């Protein structure tokens, strides 16, 4: 259990760690599916630092995947760029029964490229469930092949906006540190044997307790921005999994990390047309930003 969750209620901790609704977390605890140090626990119990938190996720019945309406920022016969809301995965995976970008597009009749594994067809980039913003999916086979290579060659400029705790020093910098998976957990960290990972950041706006940053990636490791900023002592606001202060998140009304894929810039894989796409902040991130400016 992350130290930042010490003192939190069990249902609050489970909700933040797994990105689920607090009511669902409370239901798991009430059903005896949450254990602390090997014993079942009540939803209102308070966690202590060093305790082991285990959550059993019941296997969902074979039901149709939920479908959500996705805002289409750009679309033609070769590709589609959507504005992914928080709470939607890129594609189906173990332990995830919620809506996905891939499933929703297919349910809405969008024909996608068949390249790649069936469960990830057309996917050329991914965003975490808890991250909102621009995400691209290939529709034609040729576009899929070209876009995959463009991402490998860093031919697509991805711009993220993030709110990190504190004020980074220097205000503009590069984090060049290898990232690897923590043994025995779905968590990542800066590790000597990890994969090369490079993150660039620059300050957009400073607040009393946090900073709004523009972030660019040279590599695309899982949780890269979250891991790198935590590694330099500035975890994302709303991200207790990587050291964020849950009290600050609660004050700002955040139920997820403040991270948004705000821009995509690339040349169209078929026509060569220069495309520059942007996504405004969703309501929860905008509201948190407003509160930071007031404090």
Secondary structure as UniProt FT lines:
FT   HELIX           3..5
FT   TURN            6..7
FT   HELIX           10..18
FT   HELIX           22..30
FT   TURN            31..32
FT   STRAND          34..36
FT   TURN            37..38
FT   STRAND          39..40
FT   TURN            43..44
FT   TURN            49..50
FT   STRAND          53..55
FT   STRAND          71..75
FT   STRAND          79..84
FT   TURN            86..87
FT   TURN            94..95
FT   HELIX           101..107
FT   TURN            108..109
FT   HELIX           118..120
FT   TURN            121..122
FT   TURN            129..130
FT   STRAND          132..138
FT   HELIX           141..152
FT   TURN            153..154
FT   STRAND          157..165
FT   STRAND          172..176
FT   STRAND          179..181
FT   TURN            183..184
FT   STRAND          188..190
FT   TURN            192..193
FT   STRAND          198..206
FT   STRAND          210..217
FT   TURN            222..223
FT   HELIX           224..231
FT   TURN            232..233
FT   TURN            237..238
FT   HELIX           240..242
FT   HELIX           246..252
FT   STRAND          259..267
FT   TURN            269..271
FT   STRAND          274..278
FT   HELIX           283..294
//
